[in-house]
Amino acid sequence: MMELIQWSKQNPSLTNIEKNLRDALHDIPTLTELAAMVIYKMVITHPYLRQVRGPGTESTNILDLGPLHHAIRDHIQSILDNPGLIFGCDASYETATLDGLEWVDPEAMKAVFELIPSLPHIIPITLAFFRGALTTWTRFSVEFAPGGLIDACSATERQLAWMPSTNDANEGALGAYRVAIRGKPSLTLHQYNSQAMFRRNDTQNFMDAVFTDEDHAYIMREARRIDSSGEEARKREQIVEFRIQTAEMQRVKADAKVQKAAKDLRENLARVLVPLSEMEALTIPLIHDQLNAYRARGVPNISVNSKYRLKADKLGALKEAFRWYEANRVTATVSPVPQSLSDMVPAIVEEWRDEEDAEMEE
């Protein structure tokens, strides 16, 4: 596939992302993780989805799914106890999958089985994946635990509290709203909701059957009243006001950060530098103070203090900074003390543009 992509271009080459993908497809650890994820999807994920959102599950009550979630945990545990259900010579979908039905994607599993001999760690990695999934399933399905509130409900009580088995309806409505707004940017939320309810409730047929001329006139008057009420304008004003408040909060936080940086810089520039002969007696916090002082005085190549794990490493960095400063103190560029947020923003923007230009050139 990657060769096809490369040689289909006028200038045969691969971008960085394409090179990374090509390398990943030849990287044993990456292939091992991909194979483990494919196995989990074929064994657990797709069979589970078949039972909660497949054909004929539209009326499934999520409160009735306790046994299914218990079965998932039991099946994962059986695989952990007997990996041969997946990796054995006689393994098949009948014993490997949660529901015993055929693989959703037989070609994907065929590719995984062909790769297994070249993946030395595929079994322990896959079992670790399943072990983590078992922990997560246990946490997510705690509400279905035996003796819990849902388990204690009768079938009638669960039916009275019926809820869909997935949140697909809400997600679908949100997606439809985004599509509608993209096509009609001026459409208000209440107009969209009214149109959605009109279509979903088959309101047109009801209107054709029972509406009189007076009813139509009333509906039109009410629609004009709602449109002219300014409700949407008030909502937009609230959104704008919230954004202004958020921007002000961010500005205050950024200004406080600048003031703290300025205070720290002044303290570091005023800090007395310890002679080389006294450095061995310094504690780690004092070594950090000295490194900060040299960093403020323009000494290059000093990493952040946390990068130096051992005291010996910190002392080594401090001594190197001391020697550089002694040799270059005349030419060293002292960091300017920022007085306001504007003193820092241009530098940040310019640095970002340099990085972006470098990325584009690559």
C-alpha positions in Angstrom: 0.0 0.0 0.0 2.8 2.4 0.9 4.6 1.7 -2.3 1.4 2.4 -4.2 1.1 5.7 -2.4 4.7 6.6 -3.1 4.8 5.7 -6.8 1.4 7.3 -7.5 2.8 10.7 -6.9 4.4 12.9 -9.6 7.5 13.2 -7.3 7.8 9.7 -5.8 8.4 10.1 -2.1 6.7 9.7 1.2 5.8 12.4 3.7 6.9 12.1 7.3 3.5 10.6 8.4 3.6 8.1 5.5 7.2 7.1 6.4 6.1 6.6 10.1 3.3 4.4 9.0 5.5 2.3 6.7 8.1 1.9 9.5 5.3 1.0 12.0 4.1 -1.8 9.7 7.5 -3.3 9.9 8.0 -2.8 13.6 7.5 -5.9 15.7 6.3 -4.2 18.9 3.8 -2.1 17.0 2.5 -5.1 15.1 2.2 -7.0 18.4 0.0 -4.2 19.9 -2.1 -4.0 16.7 -2.6 -7.7 16.6 -3.7 -7.7 20.3 -6.2 -5.0 19.7 -7.6 -6.8 16.6 -8.0 -10.0 18.7 -9.8 -8.1 21.5 -12.2 -6.4 19.0 -13.0 -9.7 17.3 -13.4 -11.7 20.6 -15.1 -9.1 22.9 -15.9 -5.7 21.3 -17.9 -6.7 18.2 -19.8 -9.6 19.8 -20.8 -7.2 22.6 -21.9 -4.5 20.2 -24.0 -7.1 18.3 -26.0 -7.6 21.5 -26.5 -4.0 22.5 -26.8 -2.1 19.2 -27.2 -4.8 16.5 -30.3 -5.5 14.4 -33.4 -6.2 16.6 -31.9 -4.5 19.7 -33.8 -1.3 19.4 -36.1 -2.1 22.3 -33.4 -3.6 24.5 -33.5 -2.2 28.1 -30.0 -1.4 29.5 -31.3 -2.4 32.9 -31.6 -6.0 31.6 -28.0 -6.2 30.5 -26.6 -7.4 33.9 -26.3 -11.0 32.8 -24.4 -9.9 29.6 -21.9 -7.9 31.6 -21.4 -10.8 33.9 -20.9 -13.1 30.9 -18.2 -10.7 29.5 -16.2 -10.8 32.7 -16.5 -14.6 32.9 -15.5 -15.0 29.2 -12.4 -12.8 29.6 -11.4 -14.7 32.7 -11.8 -18.0 30.9 -9.4 -16.7 28.2 -6.9 -15.6 30.9 -7.2 -19.1 32.4 -6.9 -20.8 29.0 -5.2 -18.8 26.3 -5.5 -21.8 24.0 -9.1 -20.6 23.3 -7.5 -18.0 21.1 -4.0 -19.3 20.4 -4.5 -23.0 20.4 -4.0 -25.1 17.3 -7.7 -26.0 17.3 -9.0 -22.5 18.3 -12.1 -21.2 16.5 -14.6 -18.4 16.8 -17.1 -20.8 18.3 -15.1 -20.9 21.6 -13.1 -17.7 21.3 -15.8 -15.1 20.7 -18.2 -13.9 23.4 -21.3 -15.0 21.5 -19.8 -18.0 19.6 -20.6 -16.4 16.3 -18.3 -16.0 13.3 -15.6 -13.4 13.3 -16.9 -10.0 12.2 -13.8 -9.6 10.0 -12.4 -13.1 9.1 -9.7 -11.5 6.9 -8.4 -9.5 9.8 -8.2 -12.6 12.0 -6.5 -14.6 9.2 -3.9 -11.9 8.9 -3.3 -12.0 12.7 -3.0 -15.7 12.8 -0.4 -15.5 9.9 1.6 -12.9 11.9 1.6 -14.8 15.2 4.7 -16.9 14.5 6.7 -13.8 13.9 5.5 -12.0 17.1 7.3 -13.6 20.0 5.4 -11.6 22.7 1.9 -11.7 21.2 0.5 -14.0 23.9 1.7 -12.2 27.0 0.8 -8.8 25.4 -2.7 -9.9 24.5 -3.3 -11.4 27.9 -2.2 -8.2 29.6 -4.7 -6.4 27.3 -7.5 -8.7 28.4 -6.4 -8.5 32.1 -6.7 -4.7 31.9 -10.0 -5.0 30.1 -11.3 -7.3 32.9 -10.5 -4.7 35.5 -12.2 -2.0 33.5 -15.3 -4.0 32.8 -15.6 -4.8 36.5 -15.5 -1.1 37.3 -17.9 -0.1 34.5 -20.5 -2.7 35.4 -20.5 -2.3 39.2 -24.0 -1.0 39.1 -25.2 -4.5 37.8 -23.5 -6.2 40.8 -25.5 -9.0 42.5 -27.6 -7.6 45.3 -27.3 -4.1 43.9 -30.2 -1.8 43.1 -30.7 -2.9 39.5 -30.3 -6.6 40.4 -32.9 -6.2 43.2 -35.5 -4.7 40.8 -38.2 -7.0 39.4 -38.7 -7.3 35.7 -41.8 -5.0 35.9 -39.8 -2.4 37.8 -37.0 -2.5 35.2 -39.5 -2.2 32.4 -41.1 0.8 34.0 -37.6 2.5 34.2 -36.7 1.4 30.6 -33.7 3.1 29.1 -32.0 2.4 25.7 -29.0 0.2 25.7 -26.8 2.8 24.1 -26.6 6.6 23.8 -26.7 6.4 20.0 -29.9 8.4 19.7 -28.5 11.4 21.5 -25.2 11.2 19.5 -27.2 10.9 16.3 -29.3 14.0 17.1 -26.1 16.0 17.9 -24.6 14.9 14.6 -27.8 15.8 12.7 -27.8 19.3 14.4 -24.2 19.9 13.3 -25.0 19.0 9.7 -28.1 21.2 9.7 -26.1 24.2 11.1 -23.4 23.7 8.5 -26.1 24.0 5.8 -28.1 26.8 7.4 -25.7 28.8 9.7 -28.5 31.3 10.7 -30.8 28.5 11.9 -31.5 29.0 15.6 -31.6 26.2 18.1 -35.3 26.4 18.9 -36.0 26.4 15.1 -34.0 23.3 14.7 -35.6 21.6 17.7 -39.0 22.5 16.3 -38.2 21.1 12.9 -36.7 17.9 14.4 -39.8 17.3 16.6 -42.1 18.1 13.6 -40.4 15.3 11.5 -40.0 12.8 14.3 -43.6 13.0 15.6 -45.1 12.9 12.1 -46.8 16.2 12.9 -47.7 17.0 9.3 -50.1 14.1 9.1 -51.7 15.1 12.4 -52.1 18.7 11.1 -53.6 17.5 7.8 -56.1 15.4 9.8 -57.3 17.8 12.5 -56.1 21.4 11.9 -58.6 24.1 11.0 -57.9 27.5 9.5 -57.9 29.0 12.9 -55.3 26.5 14.1 -53.0 27.3 11.3 -53.4 31.0 12.0 -52.6 30.5 15.7 -49.5 28.5 14.9 -48.2 31.2 12.5 -48.9 33.9 15.1 -47.1 31.9 17.8 -44.1 31.3 15.6 -43.8 35.0 14.8 -44.1 35.8 18.5 -41.3 33.4 19.4 -39.0 34.6 16.6 -39.5 38.2 17.6 -39.1 37.6 21.3 -35.3 38.1 21.1 -34.7 34.8 23.0 -31.9 33.7 20.6 -30.3 37.1 20.8 -30.2 36.9 24.6 -28.7 33.4 24.4 -26.0 34.8 22.0 -25.4 37.7 24.4 -24.9 35.2 27.3 -22.4 33.2 25.2 -20.5 36.3 24.3 -20.5 37.4 27.9 -19.2 34.0 29.0 -16.4 34.2 26.5 -15.4 37.7 27.7 -15.3 36.4 31.2 -13.2 33.4 30.2 -10.8 35.6 28.3 -10.5 37.9 31.3 -9.8 35.0 33.6 -7.1 33.7 31.2 -5.6 37.1 31.0 -5.5 37.5 34.7 -3.9 34.1 35.1 -1.3 34.9 32.4 -0.5 38.2 34.0 0.0 36.5 37.4 2.3 34.1 35.7 4.3 36.9 34.2 4.5 38.7 37.6 5.7 35.4 39.2 8.3 34.9 36.5 9.5 38.5 37.0 9.8 38.0 40.7 11.7 34.7 40.4 14.0 36.3 37.8 14.8 39.3 40.1 15.5 36.9 43.0 17.8 34.7 40.9 19.7 37.7 39.5 20.2 39.0 43.1 21.3 35.7 44.5 24.9 35.5 45.5 26.9 32.9 43.5 28.7 30.3 45.6 32.5 29.8 45.0 33.5 26.5 43.5 35.2 25.4 46.7 32.0 25.6 48.7 29.7 23.7 46.3 30.3 20.3 47.7 28.6 21.3 51.0 25.4 22.6 49.3 22.1 20.8 49.8 19.9 19.9 46.9 17.6 22.9 47.3 20.6 25.3 47.4 22.0 23.6 44.3 18.7 24.3 42.6 18.9 27.9 43.6 22.4 28.2 42.2 21.4 26.6 38.9 18.5 29.0 38.7 20.8 31.9 39.3 23.2 30.9 36.5 20.3 30.2 34.1 19.0 33.8 34.8 22.5 35.1 34.0 22.5 33.6 30.5 24.5 30.5 31.1 23.4 28.1 28.3 22.7 24.3 28.3 21.4 24.1 31.8 18.5 21.7 31.9 15.5 22.0 34.1 16.4 21.0 37.7 14.2 17.9 37.6 16.3 16.4 34.7 19.2 15.9 37.0 18.1 12.8 39.0 21.2 12.5 41.3 22.9 15.0 43.5 26.2 14.3 41.7 24.5 15.2 38.4 23.2 18.4 39.8 26.7 19.3 41.2 28.3 18.5 37.9 25.9 20.8 36.1 26.5 23.5 38.6 30.3 23.3 38.3 30.0 23.4 34.5 27.8 26.5 34.7 30.3 28.1 37.1 33.2 27.5 34.7 31.3 28.8 31.7 30.2 31.9 33.5 33.7 32.6 34.7 35.0 32.5 31.2 32.1 34.3 29.5 30.6 36.6 32.1 31.4 39.7 30.1 29.5 38.5 27.0 26.7 36.6 28.8 23.2 37.8 28.0 21.2 38.4 31.2 17.5 37.5 30.8 15.4 40.7 30.8 12.8 41.0 33.5 9.3 41.0 32.0 7.2 43.9 33.2 3.9 42.9 31.6 2.2 40.2 29.6 3.0 42.0 26.3 6.7 41.5 27.1 6.3 37.7 26.8 3.6 37.2 24.1 5.6 38.4 21.0 8.5 36.0 21.9 6.1 33.1 22.2 4.4 33.9 18.8 7.7 34.3 17.0 9.0 31.0 18.4 5.8 29.3 17.3 6.1 30.6 13.8 9.7 29.4 13.5 8.6 25.9 14.5 5.8 26.0 12.0 8.1 27.2 9.2 10.5 24.4 10.0 7.6 21.8 9.9 6.4 23.2 6.5 9.9 23.0 5.0 10.2 19.3 6.0 
